Amino acid sequence: DNPQVKGDAFNFGTGDPVPVLQLVEEIVQIAGVQGLEPEVLGQSWGEIQHQYLDATKAHQILGWQPQVSRREGLQTTIDWYWDYLLEELATHSRTEGS
């Protein structure tokens, strides 16, 4: 409810740099998808080598701090998507059968 930050962008994350391939491996493992391997096509010119969410601004202005680990956050997110997709599939199946 702070009007001084209305419209400001904030990053929310653990602040721990993690390689993209490691993140993909974690997501695949948590999602329980077997045999899914990323296809690395090479590097783009000017690609950022080390990128992560710096939540310093959110901490300083909003007093925000992460409450869960990256793995816990990924698990919660993946669980939500599975539930959402299953509900969408069920809804679609019901409307197709009508």
Secondary structure as GFF3:
##gff-version 3
##sequence-region A 1 98
A	DSSP	three_ten_helix	3	5	.	.	.	ID=ss1
A	DSSP	alpha_helix	20	31	.	.	.	ID=ss2
A	DSSP	alpha_helix	56	57	.	.	.	ID=ss3
A	DSSP	pi_helix	58	62	.	.	.	ID=ss4
A	DSSP	alpha_helix	70	97	.	.	.	ID=ss5
###
